[in-house]
Amino acid sequence: MTTPWLTVVGIGEDGMDGLAPAARALVEAAEVLVGGGRHLALVPDTGAERIPWPSPFAAARDLLAGLRGRRVAVLASGDPMWFGAGATLARWFDPAEITILPHAGAVSLAAARLVWPVQDCLCLTIHGRPVDALALHLAPGRRLLVLAEDETSPAAIAALLRRHGFGPSRMVVLERLGGPGERLRAATAATWEGAADPLAVIAADLAAEPGRRPPSLVAGLPDDVFVHDGQVTKREIRAATLSALAPLPGEMLWDVGAGCGSVAIEWMRAGGRAVAIEPRAERRDRIARNAAALGVPGLAIVAARAPEGLPAGEIPDAVFVGGGVSVPGLLDSCWKALPSGGRLVANAVTAEGEAALLAFHAAHGGELTRLSVARLAPVGGFHSWHAAMPVTQYTGWKT
């Protein structure tokens, strides 16, 4: 039976005085204390060896493993399992080796000061993450609690809110919660100025400018929210394509011949991960700008031409081919990369592309659908329907 040797203790700005008796006893009995300089300074001398976190942090895995068999206490901020050290250690070590003792975390303290029910808030962090990722979560009436990265975080969040039409949002910056240096400052995103303590939570009660409507999370965003050169899967076709791809949170998509990245971006807005594969540099630049603007800056962009440039790493759960379906071997290579249960969706507008889909359907089964869209447009003093080029869509589930 494995004996726990690694204790992770959440500690607040009130130091040892704020710890529960059990947590205090484990810290005092530890042979080794590990943590950041700020946390180690909160603990009086107990005779334990003190080891600050190494840089890079990944080196801590071997450091801690070398301490196995000793009584080790890791000091972490607040709740160690919320974007904290405990969550990382839980991936590195057998859970049976670890004891976690949380403290009131920054989110709980911020919610208490604001009298905001935590279950009604979206709790996020930009610590080690791009601030552009917050754009995904902007909606009128939503409340955000965001862990800061550094002293510039409030200004960066305020700028993002203004950029996306949420300047009227009320912001409260809560600094050094739970300690003698605690401070709260309030402003709107439109009026916030200056820096803050790096140890802060930024609260935002979101309100949009009059007439401003943020993009929906439902597939089928308007074409004009994407910067593109005409190489974009049109809104109605894109909605049908995402429906056929059937994204689930955490799943991986390969968007082959990504164009402006619209399908990969909407997949990620539904909670998935994606790789956009695009050979043209100017289009890769547009993909990156679109991903940042729509809240998914984590979209991976690969400079390659398929099929020879398909990623050799992680196996995709789904593949979308929006261009080049008639390239010899492309559909077969994508199909081969999929695991059982994976799905392939491919769209074609040319006769050659449709012929490739018909042949692939004959070999592998699946579904073929013809999608047609017509829009009303003015003709002189009248209006008539203008049909877009029909799209042949293949959908196949690998079994």
C-alpha positions in Angstrom: 0.0 0.0 0.0 1.4 3.4 -1.0 2.0 5.9 1.8 1.4 9.6 1.1 4.7 11.5 1.4 3.9 14.6 -0.6 1.5 17.1 1.1 0.3 20.2 -0.9 -0.9 22.9 1.5 -2.9 25.9 0.2 -1.8 29.0 2.1 -3.1 32.5 1.9 -1.8 36.0 2.6 -2.6 35.5 6.3 0.2 32.8 6.4 0.3 30.2 9.1 -2.4 32.0 11.2 -5.0 31.2 8.5 -4.2 27.5 8.2 -6.5 24.8 9.7 -4.9 22.8 12.6 -4.2 19.8 10.4 -2.5 21.8 7.7 -0.4 23.7 10.2 0.7 20.5 11.8 1.8 19.0 8.5 3.8 22.1 7.6 5.5 22.2 11.0 6.3 18.5 10.8 7.7 18.5 7.2 11.3 17.7 6.6 11.3 19.6 3.4 9.3 22.7 2.4 9.0 23.5 -1.3 7.3 26.6 -2.8 7.7 30.0 -4.2 9.7 32.6 -2.3 6.6 34.5 -1.2 5.0 31.3 0.2 8.2 30.1 2.0 8.5 33.6 3.6 5.1 33.1 5.2 6.3 30.1 7.3 8.6 30.7 10.3 11.7 28.7 10.8 10.7 25.1 11.6 14.1 23.5 11.0 13.0 22.1 7.6 15.0 22.2 4.5 13.6 24.9 2.2 13.7 24.5 -1.6 12.3 27.2 -3.9 10.6 26.2 -7.2 13.2 25.7 -10.0 13.0 27.5 -13.3 11.7 26.1 -15.6 8.9 24.8 -13.4 9.0 21.4 -15.3 12.3 20.7 -13.5 10.3 20.4 -10.3 9.1 16.9 -11.3 12.6 15.3 -11.0 13.4 17.5 -7.9 10.3 16.2 -6.1 10.8 12.7 -7.2 14.2 12.8 -5.7 12.6 13.6 -2.3 10.3 10.6 -2.3 10.4 8.9 1.1 10.9 12.1 3.0 8.1 14.2 4.5 7.6 16.9 1.9 5.2 19.9 2.1 4.5 21.9 -1.0 3.2 25.4 -0.3 0.8 26.8 -2.9 -1.7 29.7 -3.3 -5.2 29.2 -1.9 -6.8 26.2 -3.6 -3.9 24.2 -5.1 -6.3 22.3 -7.4 -7.6 25.4 -9.2 -5.0 26.3 -11.8 -2.5 25.6 -9.0 0.6 23.5 -8.2 -1.6 20.6 -7.0 -3.2 20.1 -10.4 0.2 19.8 -12.0 1.6 17.4 -9.3 -1.5 15.2 -9.7 -0.5 14.6 -13.3 3.1 13.9 -12.3 2.6 11.5 -9.3 0.4 8.7 -8.2 -2.6 10.2 -6.4 -2.0 7.8 -3.5 1.3 9.6 -2.8 -0.3 13.0 -2.4 -2.4 14.7 0.3 -4.1 18.0 -0.7 -5.2 20.5 1.9 -6.8 23.5 0.3 -7.2 27.0 1.7 -9.8 29.6 0.8 -8.7 30.4 -2.8 -8.7 33.7 -4.6 -12.0 33.0 -6.4 -13.8 32.2 -3.1 -12.4 35.3 -1.5 -13.2 37.5 -4.4 -16.8 36.2 -4.6 -17.2 36.8 -0.9 -16.0 40.4 -1.2 -18.3 41.1 -4.1 -21.2 39.0 -2.8 -21.3 37.1 -6.1 -22.4 33.5 -6.0 -19.5 31.5 -7.4 -21.8 29.2 -9.3 -23.1 32.2 -11.2 -19.6 33.3 -12.3 -17.2 32.0 -14.9 -13.8 31.5 -13.2 -10.8 31.8 -15.5 -7.1 32.6 -15.5 -4.7 34.4 -17.8 -1.7 33.2 -15.8 0.5 31.7 -18.5 -2.3 32.0 -21.0 -3.1 34.6 -23.7 -5.6 37.3 -22.7 -7.3 37.0 -26.1 -8.8 33.6 -24.9 -11.2 35.7 -22.8 -12.9 36.9 -25.9 -14.6 33.5 -26.2 -16.5 34.1 -23.0 -17.9 37.6 -23.6 -21.7 37.9 -23.3 -23.9 40.6 -21.7 -24.8 39.8 -18.1 -22.0 37.3 -17.6 -19.7 37.7 -14.6 -16.0 36.8 -14.9 -13.5 36.2 -12.2 -10.0 36.1 -13.7 -6.6 35.3 -12.1 -4.0 37.9 -13.1 -0.8 37.2 -14.9 1.1 40.3 -13.7 0.6 43.9 -12.9 -0.5 44.7 -16.4 -3.4 42.2 -16.4 -6.2 44.6 -15.5 -5.2 47.1 -18.2 -4.9 44.2 -20.8 -8.4 42.9 -19.8 -9.9 46.4 -20.0 -8.4 46.9 -23.5 -9.8 43.5 -24.7 -13.2 44.4 -23.3 -13.1 47.8 -25.1 -12.0 46.2 -28.3 -14.9 43.8 -28.3 -17.5 46.4 -27.5 -17.7 45.7 -23.7 -16.4 49.1 -22.5 -19.4 49.7 -20.2 -18.5 46.6 -18.2 -17.9 47.2 -14.5 -14.5 46.0 -13.4 -13.2 45.4 -9.8 -9.6 44.6 -9.2 -9.1 42.7 -6.0 -5.5 42.7 -4.8 -3.7 40.6 -2.1 -7.0 39.1 -0.9 -7.0 37.8 2.7 -4.0 39.7 3.9 -3.1 43.1 5.4 -2.4 44.5 2.0 -5.9 43.7 0.6 -7.3 46.4 -1.7 -10.3 46.7 -4.0 -10.5 49.1 -6.9 -13.4 49.6 -9.2 -13.9 51.3 -12.7 -15.4 50.5 -16.0 -13.4 48.8 -18.7 -13.7 52.1 -20.6 -12.1 54.1 -17.8 -9.6 51.7 -16.2 -6.1 53.0 -16.1 -2.8 51.9 -14.5 -1.2 48.8 -13.1 -2.1 46.6 -10.1 -0.5 44.2 -7.7 0.5 41.0 -9.6 -1.4 39.0 -6.9 -4.9 40.0 -8.1 -8.3 38.8 -9.3 -10.0 40.8 -11.9 -13.8 40.7 -11.7 -15.9 41.9 -14.7 -19.6 42.3 -14.8 -20.1 42.3 -18.5 -22.2 44.9 -20.3 -22.1 45.5 -24.1 -22.3 48.8 -25.9 -25.8 49.6 -27.2 -26.5 47.7 -30.4 -23.4 45.6 -30.0 -24.1 41.8 -30.5 -21.2 39.5 -29.7 -20.7 36.4 -31.8 -22.7 33.3 -30.8 -21.2 30.0 -29.8 -23.6 28.2 -32.1 -22.0 27.2 -35.4 -22.6 29.4 -38.4 -21.0 32.8 -37.6 -21.5 35.5 -40.2 -18.8 35.4 -42.9 -17.8 39.0 -42.2 -16.5 38.2 -38.7 -13.6 36.4 -40.5 -10.8 38.2 -42.3 -10.6 36.3 -45.6 -9.7 36.5 -49.3 -12.9 34.7 -50.4 -11.5 31.3 -49.3 -14.1 30.8 -46.5 -16.6 28.1 -46.0 -19.8 30.1 -46.3 -22.0 30.5 -43.2 -24.8 28.1 -44.1 -22.4 25.5 -45.4 -20.2 25.9 -42.4 -23.1 25.4 -40.0 -23.9 22.1 -41.8 -20.3 21.1 -41.8 -19.9 21.6 -38.1 -23.0 19.7 -37.5 -21.6 16.8 -39.6 -18.3 17.0 -37.7 -20.2 16.7 -34.4 -17.6 18.3 -32.1 -17.3 17.3 -28.5 -15.2 19.1 -25.8 -11.5 18.2 -25.9 -11.6 16.4 -29.3 -9.0 17.2 -32.0 -9.8 18.4 -35.5 -7.5 18.6 -38.5 -8.7 21.4 -40.8 -7.0 20.6 -44.1 -6.7 23.4 -46.5 -7.9 25.7 -43.8 -8.3 29.0 -45.8 -9.2 31.6 -43.2 -9.6 28.9 -40.5 -13.4 29.4 -40.1 -14.2 25.7 -39.5 -11.3 25.1 -37.1 -12.2 28.2 -35.2 -15.8 27.3 -34.8 -14.8 23.8 -33.7 -12.7 25.3 -31.0 -15.4 27.7 -29.9 -17.5 24.5 -29.3 -14.8 23.3 -26.8 -12.5 21.3 -29.0 -8.8 21.5 -30.1 -7.7 22.0 -33.7 -4.9 22.1 -36.1 -5.3 24.3 -39.2 -3.1 23.1 -42.1 -2.6 25.8 -44.8 0.3 26.1 -47.2 -0.1 29.8 -48.0 1.6 32.3 -45.7 -0.9 35.1 -46.1 -3.7 32.8 -45.3 -1.9 31.5 -42.2 -1.6 35.1 -41.0 -5.3 35.6 -41.4 -6.0 32.3 -39.5 -4.0 33.5 -36.6 -5.7 36.9 -36.5 -9.1 35.4 -36.8 -8.4 32.9 -34.0 -7.2 35.6 -31.6 -10.2 37.9 -32.4 -12.7 35.1 -31.8 -11.2 33.9 -28.5 -9.3 30.7 -29.6 -5.6 31.9 -29.8 -4.6 28.3 -29.0 -5.4 27.1 -32.6 -2.3 25.4 -33.9 -1.4 26.5 -37.4 0.8 24.2 -39.6 2.5 25.5 -42.8 2.1 22.5 -45.0 0.5 21.1 -48.1 -1.6 18.0 -47.7 -1.3 15.0 -47.9 2.4 15.0 -47.4 2.3 17.7 -44.7 -0.4 16.1 -42.5 0.6 16.2 -38.8 2.5 13.1 -37.6 1.7 13.7 -33.9 -1.6 13.5 -32.2 -4.4 11.4 -33.8 -7.4 13.4 -34.9 -10.9 12.7 -33.8 -12.2 14.4 -36.9 -10.8 15.7 -40.2 -12.3 18.4 -42.4 -11.2 18.8 -46.0 -12.4 22.1 -47.4 -10.1 22.4 -50.4 -8.1 20.0 -52.5 -10.4 17.0 -52.2 -9.4 15.9 -55.7 -5.6 15.8 -54.8 -4.6 12.2 -55.3 -4.3 10.3 -52.0 -5.5 13.2 -49.8 -8.9 11.6 -48.7 -7.2 8.2 -48.2 -4.5 9.7 -46.1 -7.0 11.5 -43.9 -9.1 8.4 -43.5 -6.1 6.4 -42.6 -5.2 8.9 -39.8 -8.6 8.5 -38.1 -9.2 6.1 -35.3 -12.3 3.9 -34.9 -15.2 6.3 -34.3 -13.4 9.2 -36.1 -15.2 11.1 -38.8 -14.2 12.6 -42.1 -16.2 15.5 -43.7 -15.2 16.9 -47.1 -16.8 19.6 -49.2 -16.4 19.9 -53.0 -17.7 22.6 -55.5 -15.9 21.4 -58.6 -16.8 18.5 -60.9 -13.4 16.9 -60.2 -13.9 17.3 -56.4 -17.3 15.7 -56.6 -16.0 12.8 -58.6 -13.4 12.2 -55.9 -16.1 12.2 -53.3 -18.2 9.8 -55.3 -15.3 7.4 -55.7 -14.4 7.7 -52.0 -18.1 7.0 -51.1 -18.1 3.9 -53.3 -15.0 2.6 -51.5 -15.8 3.5 -47.9 -19.5 4.2 -47.6 -20.8 7.1 -45.6 -23.2 9.9 -46.7 -23.3 12.3 -49.6 -25.4 15.4 -49.4 -25.9 18.2 -52.0 -26.2 21.6 -50.2 -27.6 24.6 -52.1 -28.1 28.2 -50.8 -29.7 31.1 -52.5 -29.8 34.7 -51.2 -32.2 37.5 -52.1 -30.4 40.3 -53.9 -31.5 43.5 -55.7 -31.8 43.5 -59.5 -32.6 47.0 -60.8 -35.6 48.1 -58.9 -36.6 44.5 -58.0 -35.2 41.5 -56.1 -34.4 38.0 -57.1 -32.8 34.9 -55.7 -29.1 34.5 -56.5 -27.9 30.9 -56.0 -24.4 30.2 -54.7 -22.4 27.3 -56.2 -23.9 24.0 -54.8 -21.6 22.1 -52.4 -21.3 18.3 -52.4 -20.6 17.2 -48.8 -19.2 13.8 -47.8 -19.6 12.5 -44.2 -18.0 9.3 -43.1 -17.7 7.6 -39.7 -14.8 5.2 -39.4 -15.7 1.8 -37.8 
